[in-house]
């Protein structure tokens, strides 16, 4: 009788090795190699492989189902696809289970709860006003029992909260182990496609912010969504990191209330203070997030440093980009800030990964350093090069339109984009600039 083969698996990336080692040679993580056991391979003859012409493959348009939660539909690409598997990750208490229960109310749903009791789920459903008519609840943690129940019930949607609580007795290891999570997710994904039901898996995250379990877990599913947010604020951002049925550039905006997660329709209420402060150090720019243009406020504080090496700190903005911008300001704009601490904050807890915000960051730093406020109603767009030049930005026309609709009366942007602002019909003043020095002079003249 063939014996099972012992091998070692990286819990971070899923790579396997013939023997234990302290560091994973694939992902570089330390102390993530754990022992696993593979079932003995059966000696069966494999069928001959075949191939077909790509043009002869039959297909039908993707049919999507709307959940009734517009922001969730947007992130998923316009609705959920029957037979697809969606993985939702996020910190404990961020709202994953609440969102899943709200989604469940729009379908004939089988809700598998491995963490909360039926009473707790009922209490949450009562609190958020969830439609409980079509929701069937089970506390089973066995994968085979869940699949059998799903095949008997034939639901439109299956929700598993959470994937780390499931197990199958055929696979060695405790609940939440690499082998259990991997095998459970694989079997559930196959079952979802057989039943043609939408499956939503809720996953824990590690202290580094990644979904717990092997990296293979993210490859097994069709869509990976992350819930982001700051517990000191009520707002949540749902972001797609993988989507086989849509774009990964969309974000969903929610506000956590007593009645659950509420969609935010006016996005600028989160990231842009309607009563913009006239204090020095504030500047406004526009970022592209999928089909959205979001206006946000950059806040800067420049103070004399008490340390030999002045600090550079950024919240919501790339720290390396901040260091680059401060160096350009020092060399090409004449701001002697080498001996000053520079702190950057993007209001509303928003994370900026768009170089179009460079000019707003530079002007806000200059504003704080000179203790002079940026005039009211001024919007800034532009990428800063190492030579101090202001370069054009992508989708500038859509950003200008958002400034126009939000009532801004002055735009400072790359000289090459002035003609586009005029073509759009921007009613206010358009200032074209070539260098960061020119931009600072024009803003504070």
C-alpha positions in Angstrom: 0.0 0.0 0.0 1.4 3.4 -1.0 2.2 5.7 1.9 1.5 9.4 2.1 4.4 11.6 1.2 5.7 14.2 3.7 6.7 17.6 2.5 7.0 21.2 3.7 4.8 24.1 2.6 5.2 27.9 2.9 2.1 29.3 4.6 2.7 32.7 3.0 3.0 31.9 -0.7 2.1 28.2 -0.9 5.4 26.9 -2.3 6.4 23.4 -1.3 9.9 22.1 -0.4 11.3 18.6 0.2 12.8 19.6 3.6 12.3 22.2 6.3 14.2 25.5 6.0 14.0 28.8 8.0 13.4 31.1 5.1 11.2 30.6 2.0 13.3 30.7 -1.1 10.3 31.9 -3.2 8.7 34.8 -1.2 11.6 35.5 1.2 9.5 35.2 4.4 11.0 33.7 7.6 9.5 30.9 9.8 6.6 30.2 7.4 7.6 26.7 6.4 5.3 24.1 7.9 5.0 20.3 7.5 2.2 18.9 5.3 1.2 15.5 4.1 0.2 14.7 0.5 -2.1 11.7 -0.2 -0.5 8.9 -2.1 -1.0 9.1 -5.8 -3.2 6.4 -7.3 -1.6 4.6 -10.3 -4.2 5.2 -13.0 -3.9 5.6 -16.7 -4.3 9.2 -17.8 -6.5 9.9 -20.8 -5.0 11.4 -23.9 -5.0 15.2 -23.9 -7.0 17.0 -26.6 -7.2 20.5 -28.0 -9.8 22.6 -29.8 -9.7 25.7 -31.9 -10.2 28.8 -29.9 -12.6 30.2 -32.4 -14.9 27.2 -32.1 -15.4 27.5 -28.3 -19.0 28.2 -27.6 -19.7 31.0 -25.1 -22.6 33.1 -23.9 -22.5 36.7 -22.4 -21.7 36.9 -18.7 -25.0 37.1 -16.8 -24.8 39.3 -13.7 -27.1 39.6 -10.7 -27.5 42.9 -8.9 -27.4 42.6 -5.1 -29.2 45.8 -4.3 -26.0 47.4 -2.9 -24.8 49.6 -5.6 -21.2 50.1 -4.3 -20.7 46.3 -4.0 -22.0 45.8 -7.5 -19.6 48.5 -8.8 -16.6 46.8 -7.2 -17.6 43.4 -8.5 -17.8 44.8 -12.1 -21.5 45.6 -12.3 -23.0 42.7 -10.3 -22.1 39.2 -9.2 -21.8 36.3 -11.6 -23.5 32.9 -10.8 -20.9 30.3 -10.1 -18.2 32.8 -9.1 -16.3 32.7 -5.8 -15.7 36.0 -4.0 -13.2 36.3 -1.1 -13.6 39.2 1.3 -10.8 40.1 3.6 -10.3 42.8 6.3 -9.4 43.5 9.9 -11.6 42.1 12.6 -14.7 44.3 13.2 -14.2 46.2 9.9 -17.7 45.1 8.6 -17.1 41.9 6.6 -19.9 39.9 8.3 -22.3 42.8 8.2 -21.8 43.3 4.5 -22.2 39.6 3.9 -25.5 39.5 5.8 -26.8 42.5 3.9 -25.9 40.8 0.6 -27.6 37.6 1.8 -30.9 39.4 2.2 -31.2 39.9 -1.6 -30.9 36.2 -2.5 -32.1 32.7 -1.6 -29.0 32.3 0.6 -27.3 29.5 2.6 -25.3 31.2 5.4 -22.6 29.1 7.0 -21.4 30.5 10.3 -18.3 28.9 11.9 -17.7 31.8 14.3 -21.0 33.2 15.5 -24.0 31.4 16.9 -27.4 31.6 15.1 -28.6 33.9 17.9 -25.9 36.4 17.3 -26.6 36.4 13.6 -30.3 36.9 14.2 -29.6 39.8 16.5 -27.4 41.5 13.9 -30.0 40.9 11.2 -32.7 42.5 13.4 -30.4 45.5 14.1 -29.5 46.2 10.4 -33.1 45.5 9.1 -32.0 42.6 6.9 -34.6 40.7 4.9 -34.4 37.2 6.6 -37.1 35.5 4.5 -34.8 33.7 2.1 -31.8 33.1 4.4 -31.1 29.5 5.6 -28.6 29.3 8.4 -26.1 26.5 9.4 -23.3 26.3 11.9 -21.7 23.2 10.3 -17.9 23.4 9.8 -17.4 20.2 7.8 -16.8 20.9 4.1 -18.6 17.6 3.0 -21.6 18.5 5.1 -21.7 22.0 3.7 -21.5 20.8 0.1 -24.2 18.2 0.7 -26.4 20.9 2.3 -25.8 23.2 -0.7 -26.7 20.5 -3.2 -29.9 19.8 -1.3 -30.9 23.4 -0.8 -29.8 24.7 -4.2 -29.4 28.4 -3.0 -28.5 31.3 -5.2 -25.8 32.4 -2.8 -23.6 30.6 -0.3 -21.8 32.6 2.4 -19.1 31.1 4.5 -18.0 33.0 7.6 -15.1 32.2 7.7 -13.0 29.9 5.5 -10.5 29.5 8.3 -13.1 27.7 10.5 -13.8 24.9 8.0 -12.2 21.4 7.9 -12.3 18.1 6.1 -11.3 14.9 7.9 -9.5 13.5 4.9 -6.8 16.2 5.2 -4.4 16.2 8.1 -4.1 19.4 10.1 -6.1 21.6 12.4 -8.7 24.2 11.4 -7.1 27.2 9.8 -3.9 25.3 8.8 -2.5 25.7 5.3 -3.6 22.3 4.0 -7.2 22.6 5.5 -7.8 26.1 4.1 -6.5 25.2 0.7 -8.5 22.0 0.4 -11.7 23.5 1.8 -11.6 26.5 -0.5 -10.9 24.3 -3.5 -13.8 21.9 -2.8 -16.2 24.7 -2.1 -15.2 26.5 -5.3 -15.9 23.4 -7.3 -19.3 23.0 -5.6 -20.3 26.6 -6.3 -19.6 26.1 -10.0 -21.6 22.8 -10.1 -24.6 24.4 -8.3 -24.1 27.7 -10.3 -24.4 29.7 -7.0 -22.5 32.8 -6.0 -20.1 31.9 -3.2 -18.8 34.5 -0.8 -15.9 33.4 1.5 -14.9 35.6 4.4 -11.2 35.4 5.3 -9.1 36.5 8.3 -6.0 38.6 7.6 -2.5 38.4 9.0 -0.7 41.2 11.0 0.9 42.2 7.7 -2.6 42.8 6.2 -2.7 39.8 3.8 -5.4 37.2 3.8 -4.4 34.4 6.2 -3.7 31.0 4.6 -1.7 30.0 1.6 -1.4 32.5 -1.3 -3.0 29.8 -3.4 -6.3 30.7 -1.7 -6.4 33.9 -3.7 -5.7 32.1 -6.9 -8.5 29.6 -6.3 -11.2 32.3 -6.2 -12.5 34.6 -9.0 -12.6 37.9 -7.0 -10.6 39.2 -4.0 -12.0 42.1 -2.1 -10.4 43.9 0.8 -12.2 46.1 3.4 -10.1 49.1 4.4 -10.8 51.8 6.9 -9.8 53.5 10.1 -11.7 52.5 13.3 -11.5 56.2 14.5 -13.7 57.0 11.5 -17.0 55.6 10.3 -16.1 55.3 6.7 -15.0 52.1 4.9 -13.5 51.5 1.5 -14.1 48.2 -0.4 -11.3 47.6 -2.9 -10.9 44.8 -5.5 -7.4 43.3 -5.8 -8.4 40.6 -8.3 -11.5 40.3 -10.5 -11.9 37.8 -13.3 -15.2 39.4 -14.3 -14.4 43.1 -14.1 -11.9 45.9 -13.3 -9.8 46.0 -10.2 -9.7 49.8 -10.3 -13.1 50.4 -8.7 -13.7 51.2 -5.0 -16.9 51.0 -3.0 -17.5 53.6 -0.3 -19.5 52.9 2.8 -20.3 54.4 6.2 -20.7 52.2 9.2 -23.9 53.0 11.2 -26.1 51.3 13.7 -28.2 49.9 10.9 -25.2 48.5 9.1 -23.1 49.6 6.2 -24.7 52.5 4.3 -23.6 53.5 0.8 -21.9 56.9 0.4 -23.2 58.6 -2.8 -21.4 61.9 -2.3 -17.8 60.7 -2.2 -16.4 64.2 -1.7 -18.0 64.4 1.7 -15.5 61.8 2.9 -12.3 63.0 1.4 -13.0 66.8 1.0 -14.1 69.0 3.8 -17.0 71.0 2.5 -15.8 73.9 4.8 -12.2 73.9 3.6 -9.9 75.3 6.2 -8.0 78.4 5.3 -5.1 77.5 7.5 -1.6 77.2 5.9 -0.7 73.8 4.6 -3.9 72.7 2.9 -4.3 72.0 -0.8 -6.8 70.1 -3.0 -6.2 67.7 -5.9 -8.1 65.0 -7.7 -7.4 61.2 -7.9 -8.8 58.6 -10.3 -10.3 55.5 -8.7 -11.7 53.3 -11.5 -14.7 55.2 -12.9 -14.6 57.8 -10.1 -12.9 61.1 -9.8 -12.3 61.8 -6.1 -11.3 65.3 -4.8 -9.2 65.1 -1.6 -7.4 67.5 0.7 -3.7 67.3 1.4 -2.6 68.6 4.8 1.1 69.5 5.5 2.9 70.6 8.6 6.5 71.9 8.3 8.3 72.5 11.7 11.8 73.0 12.8 13.4 69.7 13.7 14.8 68.8 17.1 16.7 65.8 15.6 19.9 65.5 13.7 18.0 63.8 10.9 14.7 65.6 10.2 11.7 63.4 9.9 9.5 62.7 6.8 6.2 61.2 7.7 3.2 60.5 5.5 -0.3 59.2 6.2 -2.2 58.3 3.1 0.7 59.1 0.7 3.8 57.2 -0.4 6.7 58.1 1.9 9.3 57.6 -0.8 7.3 60.0 -3.1 7.3 62.6 -0.3 11.0 62.4 0.2 11.4 62.9 -3.6 9.2 66.0 -3.6 10.9 67.6 -0.6 14.3 67.1 -2.4 12.9 68.8 -5.6 11.5 71.7 -3.5 14.9 72.1 -1.8 16.9 72.2 -5.1 14.5 73.7 -7.7 12.1 75.8 -5.6 14.5 77.4 -3.2 12.7 76.1 -0.1 15.4 75.4 2.6 13.5 72.6 4.4 16.4 70.2 4.9 16.5 71.1 8.6 12.7 70.9 9.0 10.4 68.0 9.8 7.7 67.5 7.1 4.4 65.7 7.9 1.8 64.9 5.3 -1.8 63.7 5.9 -4.5 62.9 3.4 -7.9 63.8 5.0 -10.6 61.2 5.3 -8.2 58.2 5.6 -7.8 58.0 1.8 -4.7 56.3 0.3 -3.2 58.2 -2.7 -1.3 56.3 -5.3 -1.6 58.8 -8.1 1.3 61.0 -9.2 -1.2 63.7 -10.2 -1.2 64.7 -6.5 2.5 65.7 -6.6 1.8 69.4 -7.2 -0.8 69.6 -4.4 1.6 68.0 -2.0 4.4 70.4 -3.0 2.2 73.5 -2.8 0.8 72.4 0.6 4.4 72.0 1.9 5.3 75.4 0.6 2.2 76.9 2.2 3.0 75.5 5.6 6.7 76.5 5.3 5.9 80.1 4.3 2.8 80.2 6.7 0.7 81.4 3.8 -2.7 79.9 2.9 -3.6 78.6 -0.5 -6.4 80.8 -1.8 -9.9 79.5 -1.5 -11.2 77.6 -4.6 -7.8 76.6 -6.0 -7.4 73.0 -7.4 -4.0 71.6 -8.3 -2.9 68.9 -10.8 0.5 67.8 -12.0 3.3 65.3 -11.7 6.7 66.6 -10.6 9.8 65.3 -12.3 13.3 65.2 -10.7 14.2 68.3 -12.7 11.4 70.3 -11.1 9.2 70.3 -14.3 5.4 69.8 -14.1 4.3 66.9 -16.3 0.8 66.2 -17.7 -1.4 63.7 -15.9 -3.7 61.0 -17.2 -7.4 61.6 -17.6 -6.9 65.3 -17.0 -10.2 66.2 -18.6 -12.3 64.2 -16.2 -10.4 65.6 -13.3 -11.1 69.1 -14.5 -14.8 68.3 -14.9 -15.0 67.2 -11.3 -13.3 70.5 -10.1 -15.8 72.4 -12.3 -18.9 70.5 -10.8 -17.5 71.0 -7.3 -17.4 74.8 -7.6 -13.6 75.5 -7.9 -12.8 78.8 -9.5 -9.1 78.4 -10.2 -7.0 75.5 -11.6 -3.2 75.2 -11.5 -2.1 72.5 -13.9 0.6 71.6 -16.5 0.8 74.1 -19.3 0.1 71.3 -21.9 -3.4 70.8 -20.3 -4.6 74.4 -20.5 -6.2 73.9 -23.9 -8.1 70.9 -22.6 -9.5 72.9 -19.7 -10.7 75.6 -22.1 -12.2 73.0 -24.4 -14.2 71.5 -21.5 -15.5 75.0 -20.7 -14.0 75.6 -17.3 -15.5 78.9 -16.2 -12.8 80.0 -13.8 -9.1 80.9 -14.1 -6.8 78.4 -15.6 -3.1 78.8 -14.7 -0.6 76.7 -16.8 2.8 76.1 -15.2 6.0 74.5 -16.4 8.0 74.2 -13.2 7.3 73.7 -9.5 8.9 77.1 -8.8 6.5 78.7 -11.3 3.5 76.9 -9.7 4.4 78.1 -6.1 5.0 81.7 -7.3 1.7 81.8 -9.2 -0.3 80.4 -6.3 1.1 82.8 -3.7 1.6 85.9 -5.9 
